[in-house]
Amino acid sequence: MTATPAQISLLQHTLGINEHHREPYRNHFVASPGHHDMADLEQLEAAGLMIRGHRPGFLPGDSIVFYTTEAGRVLAITSLPEPRKMTRYEEYLRADGCAGGSFAEFLGICETHYEERSEMVGGWPHRRVVREYRMYRGDRWSSYGSDLKGDWAPTKQEAKASYKAVLKKRKEEQRAERRVYA
């Protein structure tokens, strides 16, 4: 008998394995008559890849516990796909439980932030608040330690445009330096 992909998946599920967790940590599959996988489980049993075994007392009386045989275990493990390379984001999620900071920090990217200042202008009854914004890159908690700042502007959109102009100028200066030293 050639096991179908669905049947191989049942064997792998029974053992608790997948492409990233290749070491079995369990060996049981509990089903009752009428279970949607029962036909496949019985075919695997007929092929000698699974066996019925002891049913613990806490399970309902009509439950059937299937276990993989050694041949089923070998088929399940050898049918696993090669592990794919983890993405940088998956590496970030697994690294220290993400306690180290943001994904951008994990990648070594300096994040940009907005700084805001406001001032009350005018006299009573025409008093109003004037807000200004500045975009900067660097230290998240204080723009004083930042390495790149835009100009103060009345809107965030204008602050971003100012920051991008400063960033463009910095990149052009760095390119010019590289040409001098090359």
NUBA-947545 format. One record per residue (C-alpha): residue in three letters; x, y, z. Coordinates in steps of 0.02 Angstrom, whole numbers, plus 50000, padded with zeros to 5 digits. Example, Ala and Ser with C-alpha at 12.3 -4.5 7.8 and 13.67 -1.06 7.14 Angstrom:
2
+-------+-------+-------+-------+
| kemar |  east | north |    up |
+-------+-------+-------+-------+
|   ALA | 50615 | 49775 | 50390 |
|   SER | 50684 | 49947 | 50357 |
+-------+-------+-------+-------+
This chain:
182
+-------+-------+-------+-------+
| kemar |  east | north |    up |
+-------+-------+-------+-------+
|   MET | 50000 | 50000 | 50000 |
|   THR | 50060 | 50176 | 49960 |
|   ALA | 50005 | 50299 | 50092 |
|   THR | 49919 | 50456 | 50032 |
|   PRO | 49981 | 50629 | 50085 |
|   ALA | 49831 | 50641 | 50203 |
|   GLN | 49878 | 50474 | 50283 |
|   ILE | 50060 | 50525 | 50303 |
|   SER | 49998 | 50686 | 50383 |
|   LEU | 49898 | 50580 | 50507 |
|   LEU | 50054 | 50480 | 50550 |
|   GLN | 50152 | 50641 | 50577 |
|   HIS | 50013 | 50715 | 50684 |
|   THR | 50008 | 50556 | 50788 |
|   LEU | 50194 | 50578 | 50824 |
|   GLY | 50184 | 50767 | 50846 |
|   ILE | 50312 | 50806 | 50712 |
|   ASN | 50327 | 50932 | 50571 |
|   GLU | 50463 | 51009 | 50464 |
|   HIS | 50530 | 51113 | 50610 |
|   HIS | 50502 | 50986 | 50751 |
|   ARG | 50571 | 50823 | 50685 |
|   GLU | 50588 | 50728 | 50849 |
|   PRO | 50427 | 50634 | 50900 |
|   TYR | 50364 | 50679 | 51073 |
|   ARG | 50203 | 50576 | 51075 |
|   ASN | 50126 | 50425 | 50991 |
|   HIS | 49938 | 50419 | 50998 |
|   PHE | 49784 | 50468 | 50899 |
|   VAL | 49613 | 50456 | 50980 |
|   ALA | 49460 | 50432 | 50871 |
|   SER | 49282 | 50370 | 50891 |
|   PRO | 49172 | 50278 | 50766 |
|   GLY | 49116 | 50405 | 50636 |
|   HIS | 49273 | 50513 | 50655 |
|   HIS | 49314 | 50597 | 50489 |
|   ASP | 49488 | 50516 | 50485 |
|   MET | 49428 | 50340 | 50532 |
|   ALA | 49437 | 50269 | 50355 |
|   ASP | 49617 | 50327 | 50335 |
|   LEU | 49664 | 50264 | 50509 |
|   GLU | 49592 | 50091 | 50470 |
|   GLN | 49687 | 50086 | 50303 |
|   LEU | 49849 | 50131 | 50394 |
|   GLU | 49810 | 49993 | 50520 |
|   ALA | 49779 | 49867 | 50380 |
|   ALA | 49946 | 49916 | 50301 |
|   GLY | 50038 | 49886 | 50466 |
|   LEU | 50081 | 50070 | 50491 |
|   MET | 49966 | 50093 | 50643 |
|   ILE | 49895 | 49980 | 50778 |
|   ARG | 49753 | 49995 | 50901 |
|   GLY | 49808 | 50000 | 51080 |
|   HIS | 49756 | 50023 | 51261 |
|   ARG | 49619 | 50151 | 51295 |
|   PRO | 49647 | 50247 | 51457 |
|   GLY | 49499 | 50246 | 51577 |
|   PHE | 49469 | 50433 | 51565 |
|   LEU | 49420 | 50419 | 51380 |
|   PRO | 49241 | 50378 | 51329 |
|   GLY | 49208 | 50192 | 51305 |
|   ASP | 49189 | 50203 | 51114 |
|   SER | 49357 | 50291 | 51091 |
|   ILE | 49492 | 50200 | 50995 |
|   VAL | 49676 | 50242 | 51023 |
|   PHE | 49790 | 50217 | 50874 |
|   TYR | 49980 | 50209 | 50887 |
|   THR | 50108 | 50211 | 50747 |
|   THR | 50212 | 50056 | 50720 |
|   GLU | 50400 | 50068 | 50688 |
|   ALA | 50364 | 50060 | 50500 |
|   GLY | 50237 | 50203 | 50518 |
|   ARG | 50362 | 50304 | 50619 |
|   VAL | 50497 | 50283 | 50487 |
|   LEU | 50376 | 50330 | 50347 |
|   ALA | 50315 | 50484 | 50442 |
|   ILE | 50491 | 50548 | 50478 |
|   THR | 50564 | 50513 | 50306 |
|   SER | 50414 | 50598 | 50224 |
|   LEU | 50445 | 50763 | 50313 |
|   PRO | 50495 | 50903 | 50195 |
|   GLU | 50666 | 50981 | 50215 |
|   PRO | 50654 | 51125 | 50336 |
|   ARG | 50639 | 51289 | 50244 |
|   LYS | 50751 | 51432 | 50294 |
|   MET | 50667 | 51540 | 50425 |
|   THR | 50626 | 51717 | 50376 |
|   ARG | 50709 | 51860 | 50471 |
|   TYR | 50541 | 51894 | 50555 |
|   GLU | 50528 | 51713 | 50614 |
|   GLU | 50707 | 51728 | 50682 |
|   TYR | 50653 | 51886 | 50773 |
|   LEU | 50502 | 51799 | 50850 |
|   ARG | 50610 | 51656 | 50913 |
|   ALA | 50750 | 51768 | 50980 |
|   ASP | 50730 | 51796 | 51167 |
|   GLY | 50541 | 51804 | 51156 |
|   CYS | 50551 | 51973 | 51068 |
|   ALA | 50609 | 52053 | 51231 |
|   GLY | 50751 | 52142 | 51144 |
|   GLY | 50644 | 52274 | 51061 |
|   SER | 50558 | 52305 | 50896 |
|   PHE | 50584 | 52211 | 50734 |
|   ALA | 50671 | 52364 | 50662 |
|   GLU | 50795 | 52362 | 50807 |
|   PHE | 50822 | 52175 | 50778 |
|   LEU | 50867 | 52215 | 50597 |
|   GLY | 50982 | 52357 | 50651 |
|   ILE | 50872 | 52491 | 50574 |
|   CYS | 50861 | 52660 | 50660 |
|   GLU | 50677 | 52700 | 50679 |
|   THR | 50607 | 52872 | 50645 |
|   HIS | 50498 | 52965 | 50770 |
|   TYR | 50403 | 53127 | 50781 |
|   GLU | 50437 | 53259 | 50910 |
|   GLU | 50299 | 53383 | 50950 |
|   ARG | 50299 | 53552 | 51033 |
|   SER | 50155 | 53670 | 51064 |
|   GLU | 50134 | 53850 | 51118 |
|   MET | 49984 | 53955 | 51170 |
|   VAL | 49973 | 54113 | 51063 |
|   GLY | 49856 | 54261 | 51062 |
|   GLY | 49757 | 54343 | 51199 |
|   TRP | 49586 | 54313 | 51266 |
|   PRO | 49463 | 54271 | 51181 |
|   HIS | 49569 | 54225 | 51028 |
|   ARG | 49693 | 54116 | 51117 |
|   ARG | 49744 | 53957 | 51024 |
|   VAL | 49872 | 53819 | 51028 |
|   VAL | 50002 | 53812 | 50890 |
|   ARG | 50083 | 53643 | 50866 |
|   GLU | 50242 | 53603 | 50771 |
|   TYR | 50319 | 53436 | 50726 |
|   ARG | 50493 | 53375 | 50687 |
|   MET | 50542 | 53203 | 50624 |
|   TYR | 50704 | 53126 | 50685 |
|   ARG | 50800 | 52964 | 50685 |
|   GLY | 50897 | 52891 | 50829 |
|   ASP | 50867 | 52883 | 51016 |
|   ARG | 50683 | 52843 | 51040 |
|   TRP | 50661 | 52939 | 51202 |
|   SER | 50754 | 53099 | 51166 |
|   SER | 50787 | 53191 | 51004 |
|   TYR | 50944 | 53266 | 51085 |
|   GLY | 51039 | 53105 | 51053 |
|   SER | 50972 | 53081 | 50877 |
|   ASP | 51090 | 53075 | 50730 |
|   LEU | 50972 | 53150 | 50600 |
|   LYS | 50836 | 53283 | 50622 |
|   GLY | 50719 | 53375 | 50506 |
|   ASP | 50660 | 53553 | 50533 |
|   TRP | 50510 | 53605 | 50639 |
|   ALA | 50353 | 53615 | 50532 |
|   PRO | 50168 | 53651 | 50561 |
|   THR | 50112 | 53477 | 50501 |
|   LYS | 50181 | 53301 | 50513 |
|   GLN | 50179 | 53290 | 50324 |
|   GLU | 50292 | 53443 | 50307 |
|   ALA | 50403 | 53379 | 50449 |
|   LYS | 50424 | 53215 | 50355 |
|   ALA | 50468 | 53307 | 50194 |
|   SER | 50600 | 53407 | 50289 |
|   TYR | 50672 | 53249 | 50366 |
|   LYS | 50680 | 53165 | 50195 |
|   ALA | 50773 | 53315 | 50124 |
|   VAL | 50901 | 53305 | 50266 |
|   LEU | 50916 | 53117 | 50240 |
|   LYS | 50944 | 53140 | 50053 |
|   LYS | 51078 | 53270 | 50085 |
|   ARG | 51165 | 53153 | 50209 |
|   LYS | 51165 | 53010 | 50083 |
|   GLU | 51238 | 53122 | 49948 |
|   GLU | 51376 | 53178 | 50067 |
|   GLN | 51416 | 52996 | 50108 |
|   ARG | 51424 | 52952 | 49923 |
|   ALA | 51541 | 53098 | 49892 |
|   GLU | 51654 | 53041 | 50036 |
|   ARG | 51662 | 52865 | 49965 |
|   ARG | 51714 | 52935 | 49796 |
|   VAL | 51853 | 53037 | 49877 |
|   TYR | 51922 | 52886 | 49971 |
|   ALA | 51901 | 52764 | 49826 |
+-------+-------+-------+-------+
